[in-house]
Amino acid sequence: MAAGELKPGQLLPPMRELATALDVNPNTVAAAYRTLRERGVIETDGRRGSRVRAKPATTGREFIRVEAPEGVRDVATGNPDTALLPPLAPAFAWAAAQGDREPVLYGHAPVDPELARLARAELDADGVPAGPVAVASGSLDAIERVLAAHLRPGDTVAVEDPGWGSLLDLVPALGLRTVPVGLDDEGPLPEDVRRALDSGARALMVTARAQNPTGAAVSARRARALRAVLRAHPHTLLVEDDHGHRIVDLPPHPLAGVTRHWAFVRSVAKAYGPDLRFAAFTGDAVTLDRVRGRQRLGPGWVSRITQRAVLRLIADGAVDGPTVAAAYGRRRGALIAALTGRGVEARGRSGMNVWVPVPDETGAVTRLLHAGWAVAPGARFRIGSPPGIRITVSTLAQDEIEALADAVASAVGPSPTRNYI
């Protein structure tokens, strides 16, 4: 596989046949196949046999990117506007001084009690069911720990398509299988979720708001429909990602609590800065106990200095959520309106990205690059959904929007009626 002799999707020989060809014990081949399966390199489908994964875990979507050469405007990164991020030095100075006065040593509580209280109060206000609070080094770290707490190699996870590229890489890297779920502006489609769970998916990933890359946000109506589906599958592991907290003016509509095991994750990357590498999350008692137990055997805890700095930022109101949400909303709305006026379909209900369905993804990205704009190829975010491009609006100036809309319209042409589900 590493040499390229076995291609993605290629069927592997039956174990006994390979054992005979190699003149080894069949148990040796079975062990090798098991190791490859656990590492997410191959997948096995009952009597249909084993094959190389169509998208091996070793092929990161992060490599599907467009590097913006000098003179090209980069609207592909997915980063927040640094002008809207708070200064971190005062918060860390305060946290370090606290640590000097009361050093955190082995055996101390892994979560700062005041941070846990504040995080839990915000979760309560948003209707997230009661549960203990844990912290992790970012949302992807939290999600990985939750999935590992319940799933085993070969289990299937239902994921949004298009969806977060890092998550679509993580799932197979854990030896898990993905099944795509379509979505519209209101979140995952209930029938797609029902189909995935009926077919045996053991977990469901849902983005509460600011879905990457489409900007979808779960509405109250959609939440009711999804809860009804989940009630029929109470053993599903439900993981909700609310990374849009404090940058979105739409309220969350949590699904948590319908299934037996669940987690609700909030990172601070988009509101306070990606380099904080920090997320708080809650869930049912069993899930949180397993995650914290495994965490103790690894990093032990997330730095209490970082926790206290985040606490200080939240307590001081360092980020004015409505102001940040309004700033991103204006840029997103202006670009969508400009594209719509040029006959180009564009989606972006919340967050800092706009998704544009395109007939030819490579051609659109290339033409835009020649026109002076670097956008993110949709292949980074898709499993089986139609082609598209993602445009990050977080740093767009008002006087850039018309020029960008002209370039997109020229690159993709007027949109026929289409959806990304």
Secondary structure as GFF3:
##gff-version 3
##sequence-region A 1 421
A	DSSP	alpha_helix	15	22	.	.	.	ID=ss1
A	DSSP	alpha_helix	26	38	.	.	.	ID=ss2
A	DSSP	beta_strand	42	44	.	.	.	ID=ss3
A	DSSP	three_ten_helix	46	48	.	.	.	ID=ss4
A	DSSP	beta_strand	50	52	.	.	.	ID=ss5
A	DSSP	three_ten_helix	61	63	.	.	.	ID=ss6
A	DSSP	beta_strand	73	74	.	.	.	ID=ss7
A	DSSP	three_ten_helix	82	84	.	.	.	ID=ss8
A	DSSP	alpha_helix	89	101	.	.	.	ID=ss9
A	DSSP	alpha_helix	113	125	.	.	.	ID=ss10
A	DSSP	beta_strand	133	136	.	.	.	ID=ss11
A	DSSP	alpha_helix	139	150	.	.	.	ID=ss12
A	DSSP	beta_strand	156	160	.	.	.	ID=ss13
A	DSSP	alpha_helix	165	173	.	.	.	ID=ss14
A	DSSP	beta_strand	177	181	.	.	.	ID=ss15
A	DSSP	beta_strand	183	184	.	.	.	ID=ss16
A	DSSP	beta_strand	187	188	.	.	.	ID=ss17
A	DSSP	alpha_helix	190	198	.	.	.	ID=ss18
A	DSSP	beta_strand	203	207	.	.	.	ID=ss19
A	DSSP	alpha_helix	220	231	.	.	.	ID=ss20
A	DSSP	beta_strand	237	241	.	.	.	ID=ss21
A	DSSP	beta_strand	261	267	.	.	.	ID=ss22
A	DSSP	alpha_helix	269	272	.	.	.	ID=ss23
A	DSSP	three_ten_helix	274	276	.	.	.	ID=ss24
A	DSSP	beta_strand	279	283	.	.	.	ID=ss25
A	DSSP	alpha_helix	285	296	.	.	.	ID=ss26
A	DSSP	alpha_helix	304	315	.	.	.	ID=ss27
A	DSSP	alpha_helix	321	341	.	.	.	ID=ss28
A	DSSP	beta_strand	353	357	.	.	.	ID=ss29
A	DSSP	alpha_helix	361	370	.	.	.	ID=ss30
A	DSSP	beta_strand	373	374	.	.	.	ID=ss31
A	DSSP	beta_strand	376	377	.	.	.	ID=ss32
A	DSSP	three_ten_helix	378	380	.	.	.	ID=ss33
A	DSSP	beta_strand	388	392	.	.	.	ID=ss34
A	DSSP	alpha_helix	398	412	.	.	.	ID=ss35
###
